[in-house]
Structure formats: C-alpha cells, structure tokens
C-alpha cells in the first residue's frame, strides 16, 4: 500500500508543473474586474508602496525582533528587519531573473523581468502578522487555547445557536502563526477589500505563503499558511496562478509552494541569522573574536585572505565597522549561493519536487558556517538572559490580554466586558455572530498591537497605571 502511494505521488508530480507565464500575475485580489491604473510604477511596485505607507507596517518599528527594544544601543526591530529582508529579496529576485532569462528568452517582456519587485514587496510584508513580543507572543496565543484558560472553547456549544468550533478552526487557534496571520491581514476585508486598503496582487500574496497548507497539517512545527477564514482566498489565488493542489488527508488543503516563496524565505533566513550575530556583538553577548570567526567561516581560505587585505587597504580599525564589513560579505556570499541553488533547481521547484529551503542546499563551506551560526544563536543568543526575560514578560502580558478579551466576547452582557469591547475599533468584527469570527477578531486586535501599546493596555487593565489625560 505504501509503495503504491509513493508511485501515485511520483506520477502526480511528473504530470503537473507550474508555468512562469501563469505564475506571475498583476491581477489584484478583490479588484479583478477593475482596469489597472496606468502610471510609471508597475503593479508590483505599487504593492511595495502600499505596504510602506500602511499603518500595520509602521507599527513594526515597535515590535520585538529578538532582543528587547533599544535603550542606548540600537538593535533590530521588526521594521528594520523587514526592510533589510526586502533589500536582499530584491537582489535575489533580480539575479534569478537575469540568469533565468538567458535560459528562457521567450519570457523577456513579461512580468518575469519584475521578479525583484515581487519578492521585495512580499519580503516587506512577511512579518506583518507577527504579534507583540516576537515568537513569545505567538506561543502565548497558541498555548492559551491548547493548554491555558481558553481550552474549554474546544467543546463549547452556543446554547442559543448551537454554533461551535470545527476541528480546523480549533487548529487555527492552537497553532496560531504569524505567517498565516500576515496572509489574513493582507486579504481580510477590513484591510484588503475596501478602497484604499492593501488589495495586493495575486503573485505578491502567493509569495508570502511559506507553508501552503491548512492548520490541520501544521504538525509539530506549528507552521501553516492560511486560516480557515482565508482558505477560499488562497484557493482563488492558486487557481489564478496555476498552483496545483497536492493530494493530502481528506478535509485538508495542501498546495505546491509558489516558487518565489523560496526566495522570500531565503532572504529572511539570510538576514535574521547574520543580523542576529551582529546585534549580539553590539550587545556584547558575543565577543569580537567569536563574531569574526563566525562570519569568516562563510569563506574559503583564499577569500578570507582577500577580505583581510581589503580591511587593511580600507584602513578599518573600528571593530564594529570590521564586523559590518564581514557581515556585508557574508550576506553577499549567501545571496549568490541561494541564487545558484534556485537557478540550478528551477525545474524541481516548478514541478513541486524541491524539498526544504534554498539555504539547506548551498555549498558545503557556507552551509557549515550557517549551521554554526544557528547553533551559536540558539545556545548563546536566543537563550540569553535579556532575550528570555522579554519572552517571559511578553508571554504573561499577551496571555492576560487574550484571556480578558476572550472572556469579553464570550460574555458581552457583563459590565466589564462592555467596557473592554467599547475600546475596540469598529474595523474588528468583535461582535460577529459566529464564535470563530469573534475569536479571530480578538486575535486581529491583539496581534496588531505594538509591544508598548500591549504593555500599556495590560497595565491599565490591571490598575497598575492610569492613562494620562
């Protein structure tokens, strides 16, 4: 039986292949019948500009990346990280387009020449759905439902309507993920379908979905691409772009990964790993010697000699500037390697046979260096006292906010509930009829908060401080 299933999957992948000419569409979700505006910008550049000027993007400046938000030393927040990922993503897209156009000259004059703009816009949006306090905020939301105060909602039945959560809706809550929430933010009606909202192109939206399957398939890694509420939106995008659905468990939804999602993932992988090393050096979590050794590990002996010579020629004596130069060289090396992997494996990517990330397929020397950076990051950076302290505090703040808001939407007749609900903007469907919609509205509201706003709300709600009038 297992052998037959493997043969069936192999036959499936051999007969289905995505096509560049269909994958790249400037059509906008929700505005399919509207005529595209004619100006000097392409539709994908307009995606980028809409994101840059949006309120959710601005709020990223006050959301934790890894380290606590800065005092006297400025480290990365979600905003600066997203801008850097977008820059690397543009390079990845442009370089891949240049090389692949030599292989496919018939694509010249099509949207294929805009790969850099599409990837850059998607990179800019990839973290929009992350809640306050980094990954601690994600864990607080998921565990509130899976093992905390919200666990009772799994079996709750509305006594008046008989409404209850489906297994998929429950999985959405217990596997809450910032990636899926970013897709929701960009497609949900309160941001995506009103004039002046996001209303993004199909290709940009598909590029941010790193895990193109429903929460039922999230598994132990807790990752998935879209909530049940946005499943139809993704199905529509997949149909428009020719992204095949992959055979999976009955009642679940899995698709081949959109090719440009590999480039968005690579840009993110490159930036967070390298920039976390630089931030750790600034905060003196890593010594200068250890930092230099980690970054030099990406190069051959010959290239190391060349870099040392360049540092000498440029007369760079400041250790921070030396680290900046090494970081720049490491990012460039990883970018070139990921481009090579993408181009070399184009066919496998288009027919859905490429497994894992681009970064896992790079050459041995930079791959070993990257793996060493990952090891050091988990051992010395992500578990450092400052990082753990902000995670602990953030977890407590988020859990408290979620609990109070869930109680409010479940018992809106209570006086305290009414006070809480009255402070929520009308753009959130906090009083929706369906239980699932009310709970998702709570997560929309809380995940959109900045770290400071969430902390102030928590203090005010608990009587620890009072608003200044």
Order of alpha helices (4+ residues) and beta strands (2+ residues): alpha-alpha-alpha-alpha-alpha-alpha-alpha-alpha-alpha-alpha-alpha-alpha-alpha-alpha-alpha-alpha-alpha-alpha-alpha-alpha-alpha-alpha
